[in-house]
């Protein structure tokens, strides 16, 4: 059997894969099994921050691999401690819990918020509000947090204690708190899976003010928006808000599984011995790679992310077949006249890999994608969007 047949026979059928086997990559280029080249505008869904086979990341990872690939969390390892320090120094947060994925980072954020509320207000205060159309992960608890009914239907009962408010509607959030006191509000600054929809800045500020006033913790899910993607280190920084807890993953590890919950002042000591844990959390190889990624997300890099974003937004805005451009930094959504799936399929034929998010074509290129490749990809996407559908 070839790879596609093996996959169909033996891998759980949870993914609708594109008909493409990627066999190698370099930077923002990847090649399929036939040797055809593609520009990668998805970076593994916002994971390979500096592209495929990024030499600095590879060096950091292999150096650590040659020392020790794993120790249990019963021992200290340097990359874990140094990465936690770097995350805290760059954000002003106080402590970090490491795990392996975005969903787990959110699980930790939720546990920390519930423990804080329990410690301060007793067992009645446990509810967490998230936004309608949000996405927070696939575990039963993060599915409950995800504000999209269709993810819930087949897996009842989910973890109780989650309520959902319309993004932009402060009155609804306040009413939820009046009906049942909230432990936390969890938001994405840009709803990624929900269709690349940024929050209104005024609304984000109002949520922050509400949380401060009521001592409701503000959790910002930076799994997709984080680690430079928005044009700031974390998207909440572009909104000028200060979360109590930040969850992140994806681009932090640069291609190895790593998640982190960053705990602010109110919750820095809320989780004690035995309250939480993860066998692989803080794995030294993953953390060594992440140190090399995070260490390079500096102001010049962020400035270049914003410039590339500006380039794409102006390249696409008002162009034939493109109805709207949404998003922030190098996390952009295109509302196209043709279906997003059709645009993505045609782009693939033309050698550009894009993603979808709901009804949008979603672009998440590597942060360091060379300008020449970005321009080439933009030309292909523009041409595909403008194409007349004459039987194609
Ligand atoms: N939160 C957000 C905002 C995400 O976009 C995702 C994944 O797309 C997750 C959480 C879940 O992350 P993971 O797939 O690493 O568990």
Boltz pocket constraint, residues with backbone or C-beta under 6 A from the ligand:
constraints:
  - pocket:
      binder: B
      contacts: [[A, 100], [A, 101], [A, 102], [A, 103], [A, 104], [A, 106], [A, 135], [A, 136], [A, 137], [A, 138], [A, 188], [A, 190], [A, 192], [A, 193], [A, 221], [A, 222], [A, 223], [A, 224], [A, 225], [A, 249], [A, 250]]
      max_distance: 6.0
